[in-house]
Amino acid sequence: MEEKNEPTNRDILEGMNERFNMVFTELKKNDARFDLVYRQLTNLDNKVTEVQKQQSADGELLEEMQVTLNAVAKAVDADAMTIINHETRITKLEEVTA
């Protein structure tokens, strides 16, 4: 009969060491991947913050433009009323002089 060789303590330790090294190598790879993901997320967060700041600035500018546009619209309305009033006066004067 064939004798079955039992592994020695040294064989067991070498096998365990190989497995630990494999796990350690995979953990290092995962650490590098997580570091890359972290840097990308940080970069993305910075870009989102920049966009939010720009939107806020754009909103303020739009509000200022709205205020100015409202003032211009009021002035145009007032000028239009003045022109209509002057036209009425001119028409009356033309009728009197005619």
Protein Blocks (a to p, Z undefined) as FASTA:
>chain_A
ZZdddddfklmmmmmmmmmmmmmmmmmmmmmmmmmmmmmmmmmmmmmmmmmmmmmmmmmm
mmmmmmmmmmmmmmmmmmmmmmmmmmmmmmmmmmmmZZ
